[in-house]
Amino acid sequence: MSLKGYSVNWVPVESSVFTAAAYLSSRHLLYLRFQSGDVYRYFDFPPEQYDEFFAGRI
């Protein structure tokens, strides 16, 4: 997936809700891919919060 010249790298996660997560730190965007295939994008997501989120492995 790309966003106007930005590459989004998906990281697989073990979760009953999500299949993967991606973070675009330069834009503070968090992407979550749900088991259903839906992708949600969260705006203004701080890098430190992403680190905490991913460290918890959902």
PDB file with SEQRES, HELIX, SHEET and CRYST1 records, atoms N, CA, C and O in Angstrom:
SEQRES   1 A   58  MET SER LEU LYS GLY TYR SER VAL ASN TRP VAL PRO VAL          
SEQRES   2 A   58  GLU SER SER VAL PHE THR ALA ALA ALA TYR LEU SER SER          
SEQRES   3 A   58  ARG HIS LEU LEU TYR LEU ARG PHE GLN SER GLY ASP VAL          
SEQRES   4 A   58  TYR ARG TYR PHE ASP PHE PRO PRO GLU GLN TYR ASP GLU          
SEQRES   5 A   58  PHE PHE ALA GLY ARG ILE                                      
HELIX    1 AA1 PRO A   47  ALA A   55  1                                   9    
SHEET    1 AA1 2 SER A   2  LEU A   3  0                                        
SHEET    2 AA1 2 TYR A   6  SER A   7 -1                                        
SHEET    1 AA2 3 PHE A  18  LEU A  24  0                                        
SHEET    2 AA2 3 LEU A  29  PHE A  34 -1                                        
SHEET    3 AA2 3 VAL A  39  TYR A  42 -1                                        
CRYST1    1.000    1.000    1.000  90.00  90.00  90.00 P 1           1          
ATOM      1  N   MET A   1       0.856  -1.171   0.000  1.00  0.00           N  
ATOM      2  CA  MET A   1       0.000   0.000   0.000  1.00  0.00           C  
ATOM      3  C   MET A   1       0.896   1.226   0.000  1.00  0.00           C  
ATOM      4  O   MET A   1       1.917   1.251   0.687  1.00  0.00           O  
ATOM      5  N   SER A   2       0.526   2.227  -0.756  1.00  0.00           N  
ATOM      6  CA  SER A   2       1.302   3.465  -0.757  1.00  0.00           C  
ATOM      7  C   SER A   2       0.365   4.655  -0.618  1.00  0.00           C  
ATOM      8  O   SER A   2      -0.827   4.576  -0.913  1.00  0.00           O  
ATOM      9  N   LEU A   3       0.928   5.734  -0.170  1.00  0.00           N  
ATOM     10  CA  LEU A   3       0.162   6.940   0.074  1.00  0.00           C  
ATOM     11  C   LEU A   3       0.902   8.095  -0.578  1.00  0.00           C  
ATOM     12  O   LEU A   3       1.796   8.683   0.033  1.00  0.00           O  
ATOM     13  N   LYS A   4       0.541   8.426  -1.810  1.00  0.00           N  
ATOM     14  CA  LYS A   4       1.152   9.532  -2.546  1.00  0.00           C  
ATOM     15  C   LYS A   4       2.655   9.625  -2.334  1.00  0.00           C  
ATOM     16  O   LYS A   4       3.160  10.607  -1.790  1.00  0.00           O  
ATOM     17  N   GLY A   5       3.358   8.596  -2.768  1.00  0.00           N  
ATOM     18  CA  GLY A   5       4.807   8.602  -2.680  1.00  0.00           C  
ATOM     19  C   GLY A   5       5.379   8.016  -1.406  1.00  0.00           C  
ATOM     20  O   GLY A   5       6.598   7.887  -1.289  1.00  0.00           O  
ATOM     21  N   TYR A   6       4.544   7.660  -0.452  1.00  0.00           N  
ATOM     22  CA  TYR A   6       5.009   7.048   0.793  1.00  0.00           C  
ATOM     23  C   TYR A   6       4.727   5.554   0.742  1.00  0.00           C  
ATOM     24  O   TYR A   6       3.666   5.124   0.288  1.00  0.00           O  
ATOM     25  N   SER A   7       5.670   4.786   1.202  1.00  0.00           N  
ATOM     26  CA  SER A   7       5.495   3.342   1.255  1.00  0.00           C  
ATOM     27  C   SER A   7       5.109   2.934   2.670  1.00  0.00           C  
ATOM     28  O   SER A   7       5.716   3.376   3.645  1.00  0.00           O  
ATOM     29  N   VAL A   8       4.106   2.098   2.766  1.00  0.00           N  
ATOM     30  CA  VAL A   8       3.647   1.613   4.064  1.00  0.00           C  
ATOM     31  C   VAL A   8       4.036   0.146   4.162  1.00  0.00           C  
ATOM     32  O   VAL A   8       3.613  -0.670   3.343  1.00  0.00           O  
ATOM     33  N   ASN A   9       4.835  -0.187   5.155  1.00  0.00           N  
ATOM     34  CA  ASN A   9       5.279  -1.566   5.367  1.00  0.00           C  
ATOM     35  C   ASN A   9       4.430  -2.220   6.443  1.00  0.00           C  
ATOM     36  O   ASN A   9       4.410  -1.772   7.590  1.00  0.00           O  
ATOM     37  N   TRP A  10       3.737  -3.268   6.072  1.00  0.00           N  
ATOM     38  CA  TRP A  10       2.881  -3.990   7.003  1.00  0.00           C  
ATOM     39  C   TRP A  10       3.706  -4.948   7.844  1.00  0.00           C  
ATOM     40  O   TRP A  10       4.597  -5.633   7.341  1.00  0.00           O  
ATOM     41  N   VAL A  11       3.396  -4.984   9.128  1.00  0.00           N  
ATOM     42  CA  VAL A  11       4.037  -5.903  10.064  1.00  0.00           C  
ATOM     43  C   VAL A  11       2.961  -6.860  10.561  1.00  0.00           C  
ATOM     44  O   VAL A  11       1.983  -6.421  11.166  1.00  0.00           O  
ATOM     45  N   PRO A  12       3.120  -8.156  10.319  1.00  0.00           N  
ATOM     46  CA  PRO A  12       2.113  -9.114  10.799  1.00  0.00           C  
ATOM     47  C   PRO A  12       2.052  -9.118  12.326  1.00  0.00           C  
ATOM     48  O   PRO A  12       3.072  -9.000  13.005  1.00  0.00           O  
ATOM     49  N   VAL A  13       0.848  -9.255  12.843  1.00  0.00           N  
ATOM     50  CA  VAL A  13       0.653  -9.331  14.290  1.00  0.00           C  
ATOM     51  C   VAL A  13      -0.214 -10.547  14.613  1.00  0.00           C  
ATOM     52  O   VAL A  13      -1.068 -10.949  13.824  1.00  0.00           O  
ATOM     53  N   GLU A  14       0.028 -11.116  15.786  1.00  0.00           N  
ATOM     54  CA  GLU A  14      -0.788 -12.226  16.251  1.00  0.00           C  
ATOM     55  C   GLU A  14      -1.891 -11.660  17.124  1.00  0.00           C  
ATOM     56  O   GLU A  14      -1.649 -11.220  18.248  1.00  0.00           O  
ATOM     57  N   SER A  15      -3.079 -11.678  16.606  1.00  0.00           N  
ATOM     58  CA  SER A  15      -4.208 -11.086  17.318  1.00  0.00           C  
ATOM     59  C   SER A  15      -5.492 -11.725  16.810  1.00  0.00           C  
ATOM     60  O   SER A  15      -5.569 -12.170  15.664  1.00  0.00           O  
ATOM     61  N   SER A  16      -6.481 -11.764  17.661  1.00  0.00           N  
ATOM     62  CA  SER A  16      -7.790 -12.261  17.220  1.00  0.00           C  
ATOM     63  C   SER A  16      -8.574 -11.166  16.501  1.00  0.00           C  
ATOM     64  O   SER A  16      -9.637 -11.431  15.939  1.00  0.00           O  
ATOM     65  N   VAL A  17      -8.055  -9.941  16.517  1.00  0.00           N  
ATOM     66  CA  VAL A  17      -8.746  -8.809  15.910  1.00  0.00           C  
ATOM     67  C   VAL A  17      -8.028  -8.303  14.657  1.00  0.00           C  
ATOM     68  O   VAL A  17      -8.674  -8.027  13.646  1.00  0.00           O  
ATOM     69  N   PHE A  18      -6.687  -8.177  14.715  1.00  0.00           N  
ATOM     70  CA  PHE A  18      -5.904  -7.608  13.628  1.00  0.00           C  
ATOM     71  C   PHE A  18      -5.040  -8.668  12.960  1.00  0.00           C  
ATOM     72  O   PHE A  18      -4.686  -9.673  13.576  1.00  0.00           O  
ATOM     73  N   THR A  19      -4.703  -8.434  11.690  1.00  0.00           N  
ATOM     74  CA  THR A  19      -3.747  -9.304  11.009  1.00  0.00           C  
ATOM     75  C   THR A  19      -2.417  -8.598  10.810  1.00  0.00           C  
ATOM     76  O   THR A  19      -1.380  -9.254  10.722  1.00  0.00           O  
ATOM     77  N   ALA A  20      -2.429  -7.257  10.738  1.00  0.00           N  
ATOM     78  CA  ALA A  20      -1.192  -6.519  10.500  1.00  0.00           C  
ATOM     79  C   ALA A  20      -1.369  -5.066  10.922  1.00  0.00           C  
ATOM     80  O   ALA A  20      -2.482  -4.555  11.048  1.00  0.00           O  
ATOM     81  N   ALA A  21      -0.214  -4.419  11.136  1.00  0.00           N  
ATOM     82  CA  ALA A  21      -0.196  -2.998  11.468  1.00  0.00           C  
ATOM     83  C   ALA A  21       0.909  -2.343  10.658  1.00  0.00           C  
ATOM     84  O   ALA A  21       1.896  -2.981  10.291  1.00  0.00           O  
ATOM     85  N   ALA A  22       0.726  -1.065  10.389  1.00  0.00           N  
ATOM     86  CA  ALA A  22       1.748  -0.284   9.690  1.00  0.00           C  
ATOM     87  C   ALA A  22       1.720   1.122  10.259  1.00  0.00           C  
ATOM     88  O   ALA A  22       0.682   1.617  10.700  1.00  0.00           O  
ATOM     89  N   TYR A  23       2.892   1.757  10.238  1.00  0.00           N  
ATOM     90  CA  TYR A  23       2.975   3.109  10.784  1.00  0.00           C  
ATOM     91  C   TYR A  23       3.831   3.966   9.872  1.00  0.00           C  
ATOM     92  O   TYR A  23       4.929   3.566   9.483  1.00  0.00           O  
ATOM     93  N   LEU A  24       3.339   5.127   9.535  1.00  0.00           N  
ATOM     94  CA  LEU A  24       4.064   6.091   8.730  1.00  0.00           C  
ATOM     95  C   LEU A  24       4.443   7.241   9.653  1.00  0.00           C  
ATOM     96  O   LEU A  24       3.674   8.179   9.856  1.00  0.00           O  
ATOM     97  N   SER A  25       5.651   7.144  10.206  1.00  0.00           N  
ATOM     98  CA  SER A  25       6.065   8.082  11.254  1.00  0.00           C  
ATOM     99  C   SER A  25       6.144   9.522  10.765  1.00  0.00           C  
ATOM    100  O   SER A  25       5.847  10.445  11.524  1.00  0.00           O  
ATOM    101  N   SER A  26       6.534   9.730   9.527  1.00  0.00           N  
ATOM    102  CA  SER A  26       6.648  11.101   9.022  1.00  0.00           C  
ATOM    103  C   SER A  26       5.301  11.805   8.930  1.00  0.00           C  
ATOM    104  O   SER A  26       5.243  13.035   8.913  1.00  0.00           O  
ATOM    105  N   ARG A  27       4.231  11.042   8.873  1.00  0.00           N  
ATOM    106  CA  ARG A  27       2.876  11.608   8.784  1.00  0.00           C  
ATOM    107  C   ARG A  27       2.034  11.299  10.027  1.00  0.00           C  
ATOM    108  O   ARG A  27       0.897  11.759  10.136  1.00  0.00           O  
ATOM    109  N   HIS A  28       2.592  10.521  10.964  1.00  0.00           N  
ATOM    110  CA  HIS A  28       1.900  10.117  12.199  1.00  0.00           C  
ATOM    111  C   HIS A  28       0.595   9.383  11.890  1.00  0.00           C  
ATOM    112  O   HIS A  28      -0.445   9.656  12.490  1.00  0.00           O  
ATOM    113  N   LEU A  29       0.671   8.446  10.941  1.00  0.00           N  
ATOM    114  CA  LEU A  29      -0.496   7.666  10.545  1.00  0.00           C  
ATOM    115  C   LEU A  29      -0.314   6.213  10.965  1.00  0.00           C  
ATOM    116  O   LEU A  29       0.717   5.599  10.689  1.00  0.00           O  
ATOM    117  N   LEU A  30      -1.316   5.676  11.628  1.00  0.00           N  
ATOM    118  CA  LEU A  30      -1.341   4.268  12.002  1.00  0.00           C  
ATOM    119  C   LEU A  30      -2.383   3.570  11.137  1.00  0.00           C  
ATOM    120  O   LEU A  30      -3.514   4.037  11.005  1.00  0.00           O  
ATOM    121  N   TYR A  31      -1.984   2.447  10.552  1.00  0.00           N  
ATOM    122  CA  TYR A  31      -2.898   1.618   9.780  1.00  0.00           C  
ATOM    123  C   TYR A  31      -3.055   0.291  10.502  1.00  0.00           C  
ATOM    124  O   TYR A  31      -2.075  -0.294  10.963  1.00  0.00           O  
ATOM    125  N   LEU A  32      -4.283  -0.178  10.599  1.00  0.00           N  
ATOM    126  CA  LEU A  32      -4.557  -1.496  11.179  1.00  0.00           C  
ATOM    127  C   LEU A  32      -5.386  -2.290  10.183  1.00  0.00           C  
ATOM    128  O   LEU A  32      -6.406  -1.807   9.692  1.00  0.00           O  
ATOM    129  N   ARG A  33      -4.949  -3.508   9.886  1.00  0.00           N  
ATOM    130  CA  ARG A  33      -5.712  -4.397   9.020  1.00  0.00           C  
ATOM    131  C   ARG A  33      -6.414  -5.406   9.912  1.00  0.00           C  
ATOM    132  O   ARG A  33      -5.774  -6.152  10.653  1.00  0.00           O  
ATOM    133  N   PHE A  34      -7.728  -5.418   9.832  1.00  0.00           N  
ATOM    134  CA  PHE A  34      -8.550  -6.290  10.670  1.00  0.00           C  
ATOM    135  C   PHE A  34      -8.705  -7.670  10.034  1.00  0.00           C  
ATOM    136  O   PHE A  34      -8.460  -7.837   8.839  1.00  0.00           O  
ATOM    137  N   GLN A  35      -9.109  -8.647  10.824  1.00  0.00           N  
ATOM    138  CA  GLN A  35      -9.340 -10.004  10.335  1.00  0.00           C  
ATOM    139  C   GLN A  35     -10.331 -10.011   9.171  1.00  0.00           C  
ATOM    140  O   GLN A  35     -10.247 -10.864   8.287  1.00  0.00           O  
ATOM    141  N   SER A  36     -11.255  -9.074   9.170  1.00  0.00           N  
ATOM    142  CA  SER A  36     -12.264  -8.988   8.109  1.00  0.00           C  
ATOM    143  C   SER A  36     -11.681  -8.509   6.786  1.00  0.00           C  
ATOM    144  O   SER A  36     -12.317  -8.635   5.740  1.00  0.00           O  
ATOM    145  N   GLY A  37     -10.451  -7.952   6.834  1.00  0.00           N  
ATOM    146  CA  GLY A  37      -9.837  -7.384   5.637  1.00  0.00           C  
ATOM    147  C   GLY A  37      -9.940  -5.868   5.589  1.00  0.00           C  
ATOM    148  O   GLY A  37      -9.251  -5.217   4.803  1.00  0.00           O  
ATOM    149  N   ASP A  38     -10.800  -5.307   6.431  1.00  0.00           N  
ATOM    150  CA  ASP A  38     -10.927  -3.851   6.494  1.00  0.00           C  
ATOM    151  C   ASP A  38      -9.635  -3.234   7.004  1.00  0.00           C  
ATOM    152  O   ASP A  38      -8.943  -3.815   7.839  1.00  0.00           O  
ATOM    153  N   VAL A  39      -9.321  -2.054   6.494  1.00  0.00           N  
ATOM    154  CA  VAL A  39      -8.152  -1.308   6.947  1.00  0.00           C  
ATOM    155  C   VAL A  39      -8.628   0.022   7.512  1.00  0.00           C  
ATOM    156  O   VAL A  39      -9.374   0.757   6.864  1.00  0.00           O  
ATOM    157  N   TYR A  40      -8.187   0.319   8.726  1.00  0.00           N  
ATOM    158  CA  TYR A  40      -8.510   1.596   9.358  1.00  0.00           C  
ATOM    159  C   TYR A  40      -7.243   2.418   9.439  1.00  0.00           C  
ATOM    160  O   TYR A  40      -6.159   1.886   9.679  1.00  0.00           O  
ATOM    161  N   ARG A  41      -7.385   3.725   9.238  1.00  0.00           N  
ATOM    162  CA  ARG A  41      -6.259   4.641   9.336  1.00  0.00           C  
ATOM    163  C   ARG A  41      -6.549   5.624  10.458  1.00  0.00           C  
ATOM    164  O   ARG A  41      -7.617   6.232  10.513  1.00  0.00           O  
ATOM    165  N   TYR A  42      -5.586   5.765  11.343  1.00  0.00           N  
ATOM    166  CA  TYR A  42      -5.716   6.671  12.481  1.00  0.00           C  
ATOM    167  C   TYR A  42      -4.741   7.831  12.296  1.00  0.00           C  
ATOM    168  O   TYR A  42      -3.545   7.621  12.090  1.00  0.00           O  
ATOM    169  N   PHE A  43      -5.256   9.044  12.370  1.00  0.00           N  
ATOM    170  CA  PHE A  43      -4.464  10.253  12.169  1.00  0.00           C  
ATOM    171  C   PHE A  43      -3.872  10.744  13.492  1.00  0.00           C  
ATOM    172  O   PHE A  43      -4.386  10.441  14.569  1.00  0.00           O  
ATOM    173  N   ASP A  44      -2.782  11.505  13.388  1.00  0.00           N  
ATOM    174  CA  ASP A  44      -2.139  12.130  14.559  1.00  0.00           C  
ATOM    175  C   ASP A  44      -1.789  11.107  15.641  1.00  0.00           C  
ATOM    176  O   ASP A  44      -1.996  11.354  16.829  1.00  0.00           O  
ATOM    177  N   PHE A  45      -1.264   9.977  15.225  1.00  0.00           N  
ATOM    178  CA  PHE A  45      -0.887   8.917  16.154  1.00  0.00           C  
ATOM    179  C   PHE A  45       0.603   9.074  16.468  1.00  0.00           C  
ATOM    180  O   PHE A  45       1.433   8.800  15.601  1.00  0.00           O  
ATOM    181  N   PRO A  46       0.968   9.506  17.677  1.00  0.00           N  
ATOM    182  CA  PRO A  46       2.362   9.800  18.024  1.00  0.00           C  
ATOM    183  C   PRO A  46       3.259   8.565  17.944  1.00  0.00           C  
ATOM    184  O   PRO A  46       2.831   7.458  18.269  1.00  0.00           O  
ATOM    185  N   PRO A  47       4.522   8.763  17.504  1.00  0.00           N  
ATOM    186  CA  PRO A  47       5.460   7.631  17.384  1.00  0.00           C  
ATOM    187  C   PRO A  47       5.648   6.857  18.687  1.00  0.00           C  
ATOM    188  O   PRO A  47       5.725   5.628  18.667  1.00  0.00           O  
ATOM    189  N   GLU A  48       5.721   7.553  19.806  1.00  0.00           N  
ATOM    190  CA  GLU A  48       5.919   6.854  21.081  1.00  0.00           C  
ATOM    191  C   GLU A  48       4.704   5.989  21.432  1.00  0.00           C  
ATOM    192  O   GLU A  48       4.846   4.939  22.060  1.00  0.00           O  
ATOM    193  N   GLN A  49       3.533   6.427  21.032  1.00  0.00           N  
ATOM    194  CA  GLN A  49       2.335   5.638  21.287  1.00  0.00           C  
ATOM    195  C   GLN A  49       2.331   4.387  20.395  1.00  0.00           C  
ATOM    196  O   GLN A  49       1.880   3.320  20.813  1.00  0.00           O  
ATOM    197  N   TYR A  50       2.837   4.531  19.167  1.00  0.00           N  
ATOM    198  CA  TYR A  50       2.952   3.356  18.293  1.00  0.00           C  
ATOM    199  C   TYR A  50       3.931   2.351  18.896  1.00  0.00           C  
ATOM    200  O   TYR A  50       3.665   1.149  18.894  1.00  0.00           O  
ATOM    201  N   ASP A  51       5.062   2.837  19.412  1.00  0.00           N  
ATOM    202  CA  ASP A  51       6.026   1.949  20.047  1.00  0.00           C  
ATOM    203  C   ASP A  51       5.408   1.199  21.207  1.00  0.00           C  
ATOM    204  O   ASP A  51       5.631  -0.003  21.356  1.00  0.00           O  
ATOM    205  N   GLU A  52       4.636   1.884  22.029  1.00  0.00           N  
ATOM    206  CA  GLU A  52       3.940   1.248  23.157  1.00  0.00           C  
ATOM    207  C   GLU A  52       2.916   0.235  22.653  1.00  0.00           C  
ATOM    208  O   GLU A  52       2.818  -0.877  23.173  1.00  0.00           O  
ATOM    209  N   PHE A  53       2.170   0.626  21.652  1.00  0.00           N  
ATOM    210  CA  PHE A  53       1.135  -0.220  21.063  1.00  0.00           C  
ATOM    211  C   PHE A  53       1.755  -1.513  20.548  1.00  0.00           C  
ATOM    212  O   PHE A  53       1.260  -2.604  20.833  1.00  0.00           O  
ATOM    213  N   PHE A  54       2.846  -1.383  19.785  1.00  0.00           N  
ATOM    214  CA  PHE A  54       3.451  -2.551  19.181  1.00  0.00           C  
ATOM    215  C   PHE A  54       4.210  -3.388  20.197  1.00  0.00           C  
ATOM    216  O   PHE A  54       4.272  -4.610  20.057  1.00  0.00           O  
ATOM    217  N   ALA A  55       4.786  -2.765  21.213  1.00  0.00           N  
ATOM    218  CA  ALA A  55       5.499  -3.505  22.257  1.00  0.00           C  
ATOM    219  C   ALA A  55       4.530  -4.423  23.004  1.00  0.00           C  
ATOM    220  O   ALA A  55       4.910  -5.509  23.443  1.00  0.00           O  
ATOM    221  N   GLY A  56       3.274  -3.981  23.147  1.00  0.00           N  
ATOM    222  CA  GLY A  56       2.258  -4.793  23.809  1.00  0.00           C  
ATOM    223  C   GLY A  56       1.749  -5.915  22.935  1.00  0.00           C  
ATOM    224  O   GLY A  56       1.061  -6.818  23.412  1.00  0.00           O  
ATOM    225  N   ARG A  57       2.089  -5.863  21.634  1.00  0.00           N  
ATOM    226  CA  ARG A  57       1.672  -6.868  20.670  1.00  0.00           C  
ATOM    227  C   ARG A  57       0.163  -7.088  20.708  1.00  0.00           C  
ATOM    228  O   ARG A  57      -0.330  -8.196  20.499  1.00  0.00           O  
ATOM    229  N   ILE A  58      -0.541  -6.015  20.975  1.00  0.00           N  
ATOM    230  CA  ILE A  58      -2.000  -5.998  20.960  1.00  0.00           C  
ATOM    231  C   ILE A  58      -2.484  -6.955  21.978  1.00  0.00           C  
ATOM    232  O   ILE A  58      -3.692  -7.115  22.150  1.00  0.00           O  
TER     233      ILE A  58                                                      
END                                                                             
